[in-house]
Amino acid sequence: MSALREAMFRTRLRSCVLAAAACAASFAGVDRPRDPWVMRGAVDGVESAVTLALHAELWVSYDARWCSLHGAWSGRGSAERSVDVPAARRLDGADGAVWWLVQHGEARLVEARWLGYVLRDGQATLRYEMRCGDARMLVEETPELVRPADLADDPSAIAPWVRADMLGLRRTFHATGVPDGAQLCLTLSDRVRGGVVVQELADLIEEPCEGEGCRRWSARMPLVGAEAWNELIYFFAAPDRVRARK
């Protein structure tokens, strides 16, 4: 892996945490592209999809069966099947189970259950229950659009390849109930048209895939401790640089 690519995945976000927390307070007045902006309904054949219209340039969908990110795109095309609107695809997520508990050197599949979402200060926080043996854990995830300028005056301070005209999808995780000495892990297997910066990540495998600027990558994002926290941000190319899918 090149030094630049390694920096893309290994860059720490600690220097940006306070800036991200500060801008989060401003979302109460954000102009979402539709009302309601959180929707249930089929997306790309996924009947249990939950779609969030975060911004006119960034829509995301989750698969409630697995409590996982299904995809992200610009525009509304694949979220409203009755409307044929081209949408630039930005990310394709994993298909299937993604949550595991690593304990005593053993990785066990977690039973993930969708608990819905709550609206707080203009943002949607998704809630998941995790069960594995006697362990009962709660995970809350808040997805939101973020721009490099929200995090740093100089975008290259985030990562050398980040540009001011990029759009970011920030996923912030908080977990409670993770057993002592264990890791609750989100297994990531994504096709991303852009790059990623992350707070904590392990077991990274990254390779190019078909499509302009597309990278396929897999990794493990751990949540550790009684009050666990982690965060990752996908940065996508500016809208006019992403081709609308046919």
C-alpha positions as CSV (number, residue, x, y, z in Angstrom):
1,M,0.0,0.0,0.0
2,S,1.3,3.5,-0.9
3,A,2.2,5.9,1.9
4,L,-0.7,8.1,0.7
5,R,-3.2,5.3,0.8
6,E,-2.0,4.2,4.2
7,A,-2.4,7.8,5.5
8,M,-6.0,7.7,4.1
9,F,-7.0,4.9,6.4
10,R,-4.7,5.5,9.3
11,T,-5.2,9.2,9.8
12,R,-6.5,9.9,13.3
13,L,-9.4,12.2,13.8
14,R,-8.7,13.3,17.4
15,S,-7.6,16.7,16.2
16,C,-11.0,17.1,14.5
17,V,-13.3,15.8,17.2
18,L,-14.0,19.1,18.9
19,A,-14.7,20.8,15.6
20,A,-17.1,18.0,14.6
21,A,-18.9,18.2,17.9
22,A,-19.2,22.0,17.6
23,C,-20.7,21.9,14.1
24,A,-23.1,19.1,15.2
25,A,-25.0,21.7,17.3
26,S,-25.9,23.6,14.2
27,F,-28.0,20.8,12.6
28,A,-31.2,21.8,14.2
29,G,-31.7,24.4,11.4
30,V,-30.3,22.4,8.5
31,D,-32.4,22.3,5.4
32,R,-33.0,18.7,4.5
33,P,-34.0,18.0,0.8
34,R,-37.4,16.6,1.7
35,D,-39.9,16.2,4.6
36,P,-39.9,13.6,6.1
37,W,-36.3,13.1,5.4
38,V,-36.0,9.7,7.1
39,M,-38.0,7.1,5.2
40,R,-38.8,3.3,5.1
41,G,-39.1,1.6,1.8
42,A,-37.4,-0.7,-0.7
43,V,-34.0,0.5,-2.1
44,D,-32.2,-1.5,-4.8
45,G,-34.3,-4.6,-3.9
46,V,-33.7,-4.3,-0.1
47,E,-37.2,-4.3,1.3
48,S,-36.0,-3.4,4.9
49,A,-34.2,-0.3,3.8
50,V,-34.2,2.9,5.8
51,T,-33.2,6.0,3.8
52,L,-31.9,9.3,5.1
53,A,-32.0,12.4,2.9
54,L,-29.1,14.2,4.6
55,H,-28.6,16.8,1.9
56,A,-29.5,17.3,-1.8
57,E,-26.1,16.0,-2.6
58,L,-26.0,13.1,-0.2
59,W,-28.6,10.4,0.5
60,V,-27.8,7.2,2.4
61,S,-29.7,4.0,3.0
62,Y,-29.3,1.3,5.7
63,D,-30.4,-2.3,5.7
64,A,-32.4,-2.8,8.9
65,R,-32.0,-6.6,8.7
66,W,-28.3,-6.3,9.4
67,C,-28.0,-2.8,11.0
68,S,-25.6,-1.9,8.2
69,L,-25.0,0.8,5.7
70,H,-26.3,-0.2,2.3
71,G,-25.3,2.7,0.1
72,A,-24.8,6.4,-0.5
73,W,-25.6,8.5,-3.5
74,S,-26.1,12.0,-4.8
75,G,-29.8,12.7,-5.5
76,R,-32.9,10.6,-5.0
77,G,-33.0,8.2,-7.9
78,S,-32.6,4.8,-6.1
79,A,-34.6,5.8,-3.0
80,E,-37.8,6.7,-4.8
81,R,-38.5,3.9,-7.3
82,S,-41.4,5.7,-8.9
83,V,-39.1,8.6,-10.0
84,D,-36.5,7.9,-12.7
85,V,-33.8,10.4,-11.6
86,P,-30.2,9.6,-12.3
87,A,-28.1,9.5,-9.1
88,A,-24.3,9.4,-8.8
89,R,-23.5,6.4,-6.7
90,R,-20.8,7.1,-4.1
91,L,-20.7,4.0,-1.9
92,D,-21.9,0.4,-1.9
93,G,-21.8,-1.3,1.5
94,A,-21.6,-4.8,2.7
95,D,-24.4,-7.3,2.1
96,G,-25.2,-9.5,5.1
97,A,-24.1,-9.8,8.7
98,V,-21.5,-7.2,9.7
99,W,-21.3,-7.2,13.5
100,W,-19.0,-9.5,15.5
101,L,-17.9,-9.9,19.1
102,V,-14.2,-10.6,19.6
103,Q,-13.6,-12.1,23.1
104,H,-11.0,-14.4,24.5
105,G,-9.4,-14.7,21.1
106,E,-12.6,-15.9,19.5
107,A,-14.8,-14.0,17.0
108,R,-18.5,-14.7,17.3
109,L,-21.3,-13.5,15.1
110,V,-23.6,-11.0,16.9
111,E,-27.4,-11.0,16.6
112,A,-28.2,-7.5,15.5
113,R,-31.7,-6.1,15.9
114,W,-32.9,-2.8,14.6
115,L,-34.5,-0.6,17.3
116,G,-35.5,2.3,15.0
117,Y,-34.1,5.9,15.3
118,V,-34.5,9.0,17.4
119,L,-34.3,12.7,16.2
120,R,-32.0,14.8,18.3
121,D,-31.1,18.4,17.6
122,G,-32.0,18.0,13.9
123,Q,-30.0,14.7,13.4
124,A,-31.2,11.1,13.2
125,T,-29.5,8.6,15.5
126,L,-30.0,5.0,14.6
127,R,-30.3,2.4,17.4
128,Y,-29.2,-1.2,17.3
129,E,-29.4,-4.0,19.9
130,M,-26.5,-6.5,19.9
131,R,-26.8,-10.0,21.5
132,C,-24.1,-12.5,21.8
133,G,-24.3,-15.2,24.5
134,D,-25.0,-13.4,27.7
135,A,-23.9,-10.0,26.4
136,R,-26.5,-7.4,25.6
137,M,-25.1,-4.3,23.9
138,L,-26.6,-1.1,22.6
139,V,-25.1,0.7,19.6
140,E,-26.2,4.2,18.4
141,E,-25.0,5.5,15.1
142,T,-25.4,9.1,13.8
143,P,-24.8,9.6,10.1
144,E,-24.3,13.1,8.9
145,L,-23.0,15.1,6.0
146,V,-19.8,17.0,6.8
147,R,-17.5,19.2,4.7
148,P,-13.7,19.5,5.2
149,A,-14.1,23.1,6.2
150,D,-16.2,21.9,9.2
151,L,-13.2,20.0,10.5
152,A,-10.1,22.1,9.6
153,D,-9.2,25.4,8.0
154,D,-6.7,23.4,5.9
155,P,-8.3,20.3,4.3
156,S,-4.9,18.6,4.0
157,A,-4.6,18.7,7.8
158,I,-7.3,15.9,7.8
159,A,-5.4,13.8,5.2
160,P,-3.1,14.8,2.4
161,W,-5.6,13.9,-0.3
162,V,-8.7,15.7,1.1
163,R,-9.8,18.7,-1.0
164,A,-12.0,21.6,0.1
165,D,-14.7,20.7,-2.6
166,M,-15.3,17.2,-1.2
167,L,-18.4,16.0,0.6
168,G,-18.1,13.8,3.6
169,L,-20.3,11.2,5.2
170,R,-19.5,11.0,8.9
171,R,-20.6,7.9,10.9
172,T,-20.3,8.4,14.6
173,F,-20.8,5.3,16.8
174,H,-21.4,5.0,20.6
175,A,-21.8,1.6,22.2
176,T,-22.7,0.6,25.8
177,G,-22.5,-2.8,27.4
178,V,-19.5,-4.2,25.6
179,P,-18.0,-6.8,28.0
180,D,-14.6,-6.2,29.7
181,G,-11.8,-7.3,27.5
182,A,-14.0,-7.7,24.4
183,Q,-14.3,-5.8,21.2
184,L,-17.6,-5.2,19.4
185,C,-16.5,-5.0,15.8
186,L,-18.2,-3.6,12.7
187,T,-16.9,-5.5,9.6
188,L,-16.6,-3.1,6.7
189,S,-16.6,-4.2,3.1
190,D,-17.3,-1.3,0.9
191,R,-16.9,0.0,-2.6
192,V,-16.1,3.7,-2.2
193,R,-15.7,6.4,-4.8
194,G,-13.4,8.5,-2.7
195,G,-11.4,7.9,0.4
196,V,-11.8,7.3,4.1
197,V,-10.3,8.7,7.4
198,V,-10.9,6.8,10.6
199,Q,-10.4,7.1,14.3
200,E,-9.6,3.4,14.9
201,L,-9.4,0.6,12.2
202,A,-7.8,-2.9,12.0
203,D,-7.1,-5.6,9.4
204,L,-7.2,-3.3,6.4
205,I,-7.3,-4.8,2.9
206,E,-7.6,-2.2,0.1
207,E,-7.6,-2.6,-3.7
208,P,-8.8,-0.8,-6.8
209,C,-12.2,-1.8,-8.3
210,E,-14.0,-1.1,-11.5
211,G,-15.1,2.6,-11.8
212,E,-13.4,5.9,-11.8
213,G,-11.9,6.7,-8.5
214,C,-13.4,3.5,-6.9
215,R,-11.6,1.5,-4.2
216,R,-12.8,-1.7,-2.6
217,W,-11.7,-2.0,1.0
218,S,-12.4,-4.2,3.9
219,A,-11.5,-3.6,7.6
220,R,-12.6,-4.1,11.1
221,M,-13.8,-1.1,13.2
222,P,-13.6,-1.9,16.9
223,L,-15.8,-0.5,19.7
224,V,-14.1,-1.2,23.1
225,G,-15.0,-0.3,26.6
226,A,-18.2,0.3,28.7
227,E,-18.7,3.6,26.9
228,A,-17.2,2.8,23.5
229,W,-16.8,5.4,20.8
230,N,-15.5,5.4,17.2
231,E,-15.9,7.4,14.1
232,L,-15.2,7.3,10.4
233,I,-15.7,9.7,7.5
234,Y,-16.0,8.8,3.8
235,F,-14.9,11.7,1.7
236,F,-16.4,11.7,-1.8
237,A,-15.4,13.7,-4.9
238,A,-17.3,16.9,-5.7
239,P,-20.7,16.2,-7.3
240,D,-19.7,17.4,-10.8
241,R,-16.8,14.9,-10.7
242,V,-19.0,11.9,-10.0
243,R,-20.7,10.3,-13.1
244,A,-24.4,9.6,-12.8
245,R,-25.0,5.9,-13.0
246,K,-27.2,4.7,-15.9
